Amino acid sequence: MRIASLLPAATEIVTALGLRDTLAAVTFECAAPGVPVVVDTALPPGLPPAEIDAWVGERVAAGLPMYELDRAALAAADPDLILTQDLCRVCALPAGTVADALDALGSDAEVVSVDPHTVDEVLAAITDVARAAGDPAAGERLVGSLRERLAEVARAVADRPRPRTLVLEWTDPAYVPGHWVPELVRRAGAEPLAGIDGGRSVAVAWSALTALEPEVVVVAPCGFGLEAAVAQAAGVRDRFPDVPLVAIDSAAYVVMGGPNLVGGVEALAWALHPDALPKPPPGRVVRLG
């Protein structure tokens, strides 16, 4: 089996299944050193959040792609299975682009689209990938372990107060999250504010967000790690001077629909209820007070 993963979450799934050696191609964002990269970004490096948002808006308005597929490199990888998505064109290469490329290359590789909107759908996607990769038992084992970890968090926060929690998926302008993120907050023992279950993240005026009077604000900028989240929290502090802030590695534990979402629930649960759960490993989340 040779797998081309055109989605970082899918690469995470394949690796967590113990099938990393099957990876024949990945994206520039995937944690798979040494595997050929066949998808790169058109985004200029080093832009601040406001300029990234403007660049994305301009590309969408002009019908231009966010990502570039190297068809020659994909052909050289000669995959049996391609993992892609149609969840968010801003986050990864869409499946339609892959289908067009396969037609042009004359490839008969199987294509599996990983498009979860909830935590349960993320777990189902893991079993789907395992089945397509020829190892369904690995999927059952992994999902069983992840469900037990989620159950442990649920038990730990069951009888605790549920702080009103605002998650910012972008900070300039402010975006509130969609997809599974409000669910992560609930599973972590809090009440999410302004998120859209199963939907897309949307921009919201700061005045509307401050009017919600959150008890906690989580800074989780899409695609950014913990260091950047901490840096961006400084601007959020100006908007919420008296509200406790939490910064989290959003790229790995919030916005990527793979097994690490369970680590995100654990990290948020600790940040919200630090005396109820063990402190996560360094680099995941920090309480900023």
C-alpha positions as CSV (number, residue, x, y, z in Angstrom):
1,M,0.0,0.0,0.0
2,R,1.3,3.4,-1.0
3,I,-0.7,6.4,0.5
4,A,-0.6,10.0,-0.6
5,S,-2.0,12.1,2.2
6,L,-3.0,15.6,0.9
7,L,-4.3,16.7,4.3
8,P,-2.3,17.1,7.5
9,A,-5.1,15.5,9.6
10,A,-5.0,12.5,7.4
11,T,-1.2,12.2,7.8
12,E,-1.7,12.4,11.5
13,I,-4.3,9.6,11.3
14,V,-2.1,7.4,9.2
15,T,0.8,7.8,11.6
16,A,-1.3,7.2,14.7
17,L,-2.6,4.0,13.0
18,G,1.1,2.8,12.9
19,L,1.1,3.0,9.1
20,R,3.6,5.8,8.6
21,D,5.8,3.6,6.4
22,T,3.0,3.5,3.8
23,L,3.2,7.3,3.2
24,A,4.4,8.0,-0.3
25,A,3.5,11.7,-0.6
26,V,2.3,14.4,1.8
27,T,1.8,18.2,2.0
28,F,4.2,20.9,3.2
29,E,2.3,21.1,6.5
30,C,2.5,17.4,7.3
31,A,4.7,16.0,10.1
32,A,6.4,13.3,7.9
33,P,10.1,14.2,7.4
34,G,11.6,12.5,4.4
35,V,8.3,11.8,2.6
36,P,8.0,13.6,-0.8
37,V,5.9,16.8,-0.7
38,V,3.4,17.2,-3.4
39,V,1.2,20.0,-2.1
40,D,2.6,23.5,-1.3
41,T,0.9,26.8,-0.4
42,A,0.5,29.9,-2.5
43,L,0.5,32.0,0.7
44,P,3.5,34.4,1.0
45,P,5.5,33.6,4.2
46,G,5.6,35.9,7.2
47,L,2.3,37.8,6.9
48,P,0.6,39.0,10.1
49,P,-3.0,37.7,10.7
50,A,-4.8,40.7,9.2
51,E,-2.8,40.4,6.0
52,I,-3.4,36.7,5.8
53,D,-7.1,37.3,6.1
54,A,-7.0,39.9,3.4
55,W,-5.0,37.6,1.1
56,V,-7.4,34.7,1.6
57,G,-10.3,37.0,0.9
58,E,-8.8,38.2,-2.3
59,R,-7.9,34.7,-3.5
60,V,-11.4,33.5,-2.8
61,A,-13.0,36.4,-4.6
62,A,-10.8,35.9,-7.6
63,G,-11.4,32.1,-7.7
64,L,-7.7,31.4,-7.2
65,P,-6.4,28.4,-5.4
66,M,-4.8,28.5,-1.9
67,Y,-2.6,25.5,-2.6
68,E,-0.6,24.1,-5.5
69,L,-0.5,20.4,-6.4
70,D,2.6,19.1,-8.0
71,R,1.1,16.7,-10.5
72,A,4.5,15.3,-11.6
73,A,5.5,14.6,-8.0
74,L,2.1,12.9,-7.3
75,A,2.5,10.8,-10.4
76,A,6.0,9.8,-9.3
77,A,4.7,8.8,-5.9
78,D,2.3,6.3,-7.7
79,P,-0.2,6.0,-4.8
80,D,-2.7,3.3,-4.4
81,L,-4.7,5.4,-2.0
82,I,-5.1,9.2,-1.8
83,L,-6.5,11.0,1.3
84,T,-8.0,14.4,0.7
85,Q,-10.8,16.7,1.8
86,D,-13.7,19.0,0.9
87,L,-14.2,20.5,4.4
88,C,-12.4,23.8,3.9
89,R,-10.7,25.2,0.8
90,V,-8.7,27.6,3.0
91,C,-7.2,24.8,5.1
92,A,-6.2,22.2,2.5
93,L,-6.3,21.2,-1.2
94,P,-9.9,20.3,-2.2
95,A,-10.9,16.9,-3.5
96,G,-12.0,18.3,-6.8
97,T,-8.5,19.4,-7.6
98,V,-7.2,15.9,-6.9
99,A,-9.9,14.3,-9.0
100,D,-9.0,16.5,-12.0
101,A,-5.3,15.7,-11.5
102,L,-5.9,11.9,-11.4
103,D,-8.0,12.2,-14.6
104,A,-5.1,14.0,-16.3
105,L,-2.6,11.5,-15.0
106,G,-4.7,8.5,-15.9
107,S,-4.3,7.2,-12.3
108,D,-6.8,4.7,-10.8
109,A,-5.8,5.4,-7.2
110,E,-8.6,5.1,-4.7
111,V,-9.6,8.6,-3.3
112,V,-11.0,8.9,0.3
113,S,-12.3,12.3,1.4
114,V,-11.8,13.0,5.1
115,D,-14.6,15.6,5.9
116,P,-15.6,15.4,9.6
117,H,-17.7,18.1,11.3
118,T,-17.9,16.6,14.8
119,V,-15.7,14.6,17.1
120,D,-17.6,11.4,16.4
121,E,-17.1,12.0,12.7
122,V,-13.4,12.4,13.3
123,L,-13.4,9.0,15.0
124,A,-15.4,7.6,12.1
125,A,-12.9,9.0,9.7
126,I,-10.1,7.2,11.5
127,T,-11.9,3.9,11.0
128,D,-12.6,4.8,7.3
129,V,-8.9,5.5,6.7
130,A,-7.8,2.3,8.5
131,R,-10.2,0.3,6.4
132,A,-9.1,1.9,3.1
133,A,-5.5,1.3,4.1
134,G,-6.2,-2.4,4.7
135,D,-5.9,-2.5,8.5
136,P,-9.4,-2.0,10.0
137,A,-8.2,-3.6,13.3
138,A,-5.7,-0.7,13.8
139,G,-8.6,1.7,13.5
140,E,-10.7,-0.1,16.0
141,R,-7.8,-0.1,18.5
142,L,-7.0,3.6,18.1
143,V,-10.7,4.7,18.3
144,G,-11.2,2.6,21.4
145,S,-8.3,4.2,23.1
146,L,-9.4,7.7,22.1
147,R,-12.9,7.1,23.3
148,E,-11.6,6.0,26.7
149,R,-9.5,9.2,27.0
150,L,-12.6,11.3,26.2
151,A,-14.5,9.3,28.9
152,E,-11.8,10.0,31.4
153,V,-12.1,13.8,30.8
154,A,-15.9,13.6,31.0
155,R,-15.7,11.9,34.4
156,A,-13.2,14.4,35.7
157,V,-15.3,17.5,34.8
158,A,-18.8,16.1,35.2
159,D,-19.7,17.9,38.5
160,R,-17.7,21.1,37.9
161,P,-18.9,24.6,37.1
162,R,-18.9,25.2,33.4
163,P,-17.3,28.6,32.6
164,R,-18.7,30.6,29.7
165,T,-15.9,30.3,27.2
166,L,-15.1,32.2,24.1
167,V,-12.8,30.6,21.5
168,L,-11.1,32.9,19.0
169,E,-10.1,31.0,15.9
170,W,-8.6,34.1,14.4
171,T,-7.7,37.4,16.1
172,D,-7.4,40.0,13.4
173,P,-10.2,40.2,12.5
174,A,-11.9,38.2,15.2
175,Y,-13.3,34.9,14.1
176,V,-15.4,32.5,16.2
177,P,-15.1,28.8,15.4
178,G,-17.2,26.2,13.8
179,H,-17.0,22.4,13.0
180,W,-16.1,20.5,16.2
181,V,-14.5,23.3,18.2
182,P,-17.6,24.2,20.3
183,E,-17.9,20.5,21.0
184,L,-14.3,20.4,22.2
185,V,-15.2,23.2,24.7
186,R,-18.2,21.3,26.0
187,R,-16.3,18.0,26.3
188,A,-13.6,20.0,28.3
189,G,-16.2,21.1,30.8
190,A,-17.3,24.6,29.7
191,E,-20.1,26.4,27.9
192,P,-19.0,27.6,24.4
193,L,-20.0,31.1,23.3
194,A,-20.5,32.3,19.7
195,G,-19.3,29.1,18.0
196,I,-21.2,27.4,15.3
197,D,-21.6,23.6,15.8
198,G,-20.8,21.8,12.6
199,G,-20.6,25.0,10.6
200,R,-17.8,27.3,9.4
201,S,-15.9,29.9,11.4
202,V,-17.2,33.4,10.9
203,A,-15.9,37.0,11.6
204,V,-17.6,38.8,14.4
205,A,-17.3,42.4,15.6
206,W,-15.3,42.8,18.8
207,S,-18.1,44.8,20.3
208,A,-20.4,41.8,19.9
209,L,-17.9,39.4,21.5
210,T,-17.2,41.6,24.5
211,A,-21.0,42.0,25.0
212,L,-21.1,38.2,25.6
213,E,-19.1,38.7,28.8
214,P,-17.1,35.5,28.7
215,E,-15.5,34.1,31.8
216,V,-12.6,32.6,29.8
217,V,-11.2,33.5,26.4
218,V,-9.2,30.8,24.5
219,V,-6.9,32.1,21.8
220,A,-6.6,29.4,19.2
221,P,-5.6,31.0,15.9
222,C,-6.1,28.5,13.0
223,G,-2.9,27.0,11.7
224,F,-0.7,28.5,14.5
225,G,1.2,26.9,17.3
226,L,1.4,27.8,20.9
227,E,4.1,30.5,20.6
228,A,2.1,32.4,18.1
229,A,-1.1,32.0,20.1
230,V,0.6,33.5,23.1
231,A,1.9,36.4,21.0
232,Q,-1.6,37.1,19.6
233,A,-3.1,36.9,23.1
234,A,-1.4,40.2,23.9
235,G,-3.8,42.0,21.5
236,V,-6.8,40.0,22.8
237,R,-5.9,41.1,26.4
238,D,-6.6,44.7,25.3
239,R,-10.2,43.6,24.5
240,F,-10.7,41.6,27.6
241,P,-8.5,43.2,30.3
242,D,-10.1,41.4,33.2
243,V,-10.9,38.0,31.7
244,P,-8.6,34.9,32.1
245,L,-7.0,34.0,28.8
246,V,-5.8,30.6,27.6
247,A,-3.5,30.1,24.6
248,I,-3.4,26.7,22.9
249,D,-1.5,25.1,20.0
250,S,-4.4,25.3,17.6
251,A,-2.7,23.8,14.6
252,A,-2.1,20.5,16.4
253,Y,-4.9,20.3,18.9
254,V,-7.9,22.3,17.8
255,V,-8.4,22.8,14.1
256,M,-6.9,19.6,12.7
257,G,-9.5,16.8,12.6
258,G,-7.3,13.9,13.7
259,P,-6.5,11.9,16.9
260,N,-4.8,14.9,18.5
261,L,-8.3,16.5,19.0
262,V,-8.5,14.3,22.0
263,G,-5.3,15.9,23.3
264,G,-7.0,19.2,22.6
265,V,-9.9,18.3,24.8
266,E,-7.5,17.2,27.6
267,A,-5.5,20.4,27.3
268,L,-8.6,22.6,27.4
269,A,-10.1,20.7,30.3
270,W,-6.9,21.2,32.3
271,A,-6.8,24.9,31.4
272,L,-10.4,25.3,32.5
273,H,-10.2,22.9,35.5
274,P,-6.5,22.7,36.5
275,D,-7.2,20.8,39.7
276,A,-9.3,18.1,38.0
277,L,-6.8,16.7,35.4
278,P,-3.0,16.2,35.0
279,K,-1.1,19.1,33.4
280,P,-0.6,18.4,29.7
281,P,2.9,18.0,28.2
282,P,4.7,21.3,27.6
283,G,4.0,23.1,24.3
284,R,0.2,22.4,24.2
285,V,-1.5,25.0,26.3
286,V,-0.9,27.8,28.8
287,R,-3.0,29.7,31.2
288,L,-2.3,33.4,30.9
289,G,-4.3,34.7,33.8
